[in-house]
Amino acid sequence: MPKMLRLNMSTQEAKFEDVPEKYLPLGGRALTSQLLLDEVPPECHPLRQFNKLVIAPGLLTGTNAPSSGRLSFGGKSPLTGGIKEANAGG
């Protein structure tokens, strides 16, 4: 089963977990957005402890598909208060 790494910056704890079944078909922007929707309270302040920075690979990352290595970074935006995402790849 695929794993995810969770880092708690307050306690400096790191742990690996199995990826929940509902997240398996997701990757990149979709995975970033769904994790934030499920785990970040809507009323949390973007610069406080309950916000999360999610780094998620695209679905085709690691395959033989050309130019498919994508990576998404997402979190709650201090500017808008909404979920924002940036994408990198090559």
C-alpha positions in Angstrom: 0.0 0.0 0.0 1.3 3.5 -0.8 2.5 5.6 2.2 2.3 9.2 3.1 4.7 11.1 5.4 3.3 13.4 8.0 5.5 16.0 9.7 4.4 17.9 12.8 6.6 21.0 12.9 5.4 21.9 16.5 6.6 18.6 18.0 9.2 17.8 15.3 7.5 14.4 14.9 7.6 12.4 11.7 5.5 9.3 10.9 4.6 7.3 7.8 0.9 6.3 7.3 -0.9 4.2 4.7 -2.7 6.4 2.2 -6.4 6.2 2.9 -8.4 4.3 0.3 -10.4 7.4 -0.7 -7.2 9.3 -1.7 -5.7 6.5 -3.9 -7.2 7.7 -7.2 -6.1 11.3 -6.6 -2.8 13.0 -7.3 -1.4 16.4 -7.6 -3.8 19.3 -7.3 -6.8 17.0 -6.6 -5.0 15.3 -3.7 -3.7 18.6 -2.3 -7.2 20.1 -2.3 -9.0 17.1 -0.9 -6.5 16.7 2.0 -6.9 20.4 2.9 -10.7 20.2 2.6 -10.8 17.2 4.9 -8.2 18.2 7.5 -8.0 22.0 7.8 -10.8 23.7 9.6 -12.4 26.4 7.4 -12.1 29.0 10.2 -8.4 28.3 10.9 -5.9 31.2 10.4 -3.6 30.5 7.4 -0.5 31.4 9.4 -1.3 29.4 12.5 -0.8 25.8 13.6 -3.9 24.2 12.1 -3.0 25.1 8.5 -1.1 22.4 6.5 1.3 22.5 3.6 0.6 19.5 1.4 3.2 18.3 -1.1 1.7 15.8 -3.5 3.1 14.1 -6.6 1.0 13.9 -9.8 -0.6 10.6 -10.8 1.9 9.9 -13.5 5.0 10.8 -11.5 7.4 7.9 -11.5 6.0 6.3 -14.7 7.6 6.1 -18.1 5.2 8.8 -19.5 7.4 11.6 -20.9 7.4 15.0 -19.1 4.9 13.6 -16.5 6.9 14.3 -13.3 4.7 16.9 -11.6 4.5 18.1 -8.0 1.8 20.2 -6.3 2.2 22.3 -3.2 -1.0 23.5 -1.5 -2.2 25.3 1.6 -4.6 27.9 2.9 -3.7 31.3 1.4 -3.0 34.2 3.8 -4.1 36.5 1.0 -7.5 35.0 0.2 -8.2 32.6 3.0 -8.9 30.0 0.3 -7.0 26.9 -0.9 -4.2 27.8 -3.2 -1.9 25.5 -5.1 1.4 25.8 -7.0 2.7 23.2 -9.5 6.2 22.3 -10.6 7.6 19.7 -13.0 9.5 18.9 -16.0 
